[in-house]
Each structure stands twice: as C-alpha cells, then as structure tokens.
C-alpha cells in the first residue's frame, strides 16, 4: 500500500505513468537490497553470538 502512495504522490507532482512505475520499481529494488543486507549482517551477528556462548560454556 505504501508503494501505491509513492506512485500516487509522484503522479500528483506531474510525473507520467511510465516515470511513476520506474520510480516505484527503483524504490522496491533499493528496499530489497537493504533487506538483503540486513539479513546478511543479522546472520553474521547471530553467528558471533553463538560462538561467544560456545566459548563461555566450554
């Protein structure tokens, strides 16, 4: 729904439909890249936490 709001907002600013689609696709692409980076960093942090727990138990 938020992506639809972005598309409508750019339409209200006078962007044509094709440009609106390009903008929304760009936003989706960047959000996916951000999410994938977040997942990657989160898995590294989880692994570090597990290693610390293993060291403390040993």
C-alpha positions as CSV (number, residue, x, y, z in Angstrom):
1,X,0.0,0.0,0.0
2,X,2.9,2.4,0.8
3,X,4.3,1.8,-2.7
4,X,0.9,2.8,-4.1
5,X,1.1,6.0,-2.1
6,X,4.5,6.8,-3.6
7,X,3.2,6.2,-7.1
8,X,0.1,8.5,-6.4
9,X,2.4,11.1,-4.9
10,X,4.6,11.3,-7.9
11,X,1.5,11.4,-10.1
12,X,0.3,14.4,-8.1
13,X,3.7,16.0,-8.8
14,X,3.1,15.7,-12.5
15,X,5.1,12.6,-13.4
16,X,3.7,10.5,-16.2
17,X,2.6,6.9,-15.6
18,X,5.8,5.4,-17.0
19,X,8.0,7.5,-14.8
20,X,5.9,6.6,-11.8
21,X,6.4,2.9,-12.5
22,X,10.2,3.5,-12.8
23,X,10.3,5.3,-9.5
24,X,8.3,2.6,-7.7
25,X,10.5,-0.2,-9.2
26,X,13.6,1.7,-8.1
27,X,12.2,2.0,-4.5
28,X,11.3,-1.7,-4.4
29,X,14.8,-2.6,-5.7
30,X,16.5,-0.5,-3.0
31,X,14.3,-1.8,-0.3
32,X,15.1,-5.4,-1.3
33,X,18.8,-4.6,-1.3
34,X,18.5,-3.0,2.1
35,X,16.6,-6.0,3.4
36,X,19.1,-8.5,2.0
37,X,22.0,-6.5,3.6
38,X,20.1,-6.5,6.9
39,X,19.6,-10.3,6.7
40,X,23.3,-10.8,5.9
41,X,24.5,-8.7,8.8
42,X,22.0,-10.3,11.1
43,X,23.2,-13.8,10.3
44,X,26.8,-12.7,10.9
45,X,25.9,-11.2,14.3
46,X,23.9,-14.3,15.2
47,X,26.9,-16.5,14.4
48,X,29.2,-14.3,16.6
49,X,26.7,-14.5,19.5
50,X,26.6,-18.3,19.1
51,X,30.4,-18.5,19.1
52,X,30.6,-16.4,22.3
53,X,28.1,-18.7,24.0
54,X,30.0,-21.8,22.9
55,X,33.3,-20.3,24.3
56,X,31.6,-19.4,27.6
57,X,30.1,-22.9,28.0
58,X,33.5,-24.6,27.2
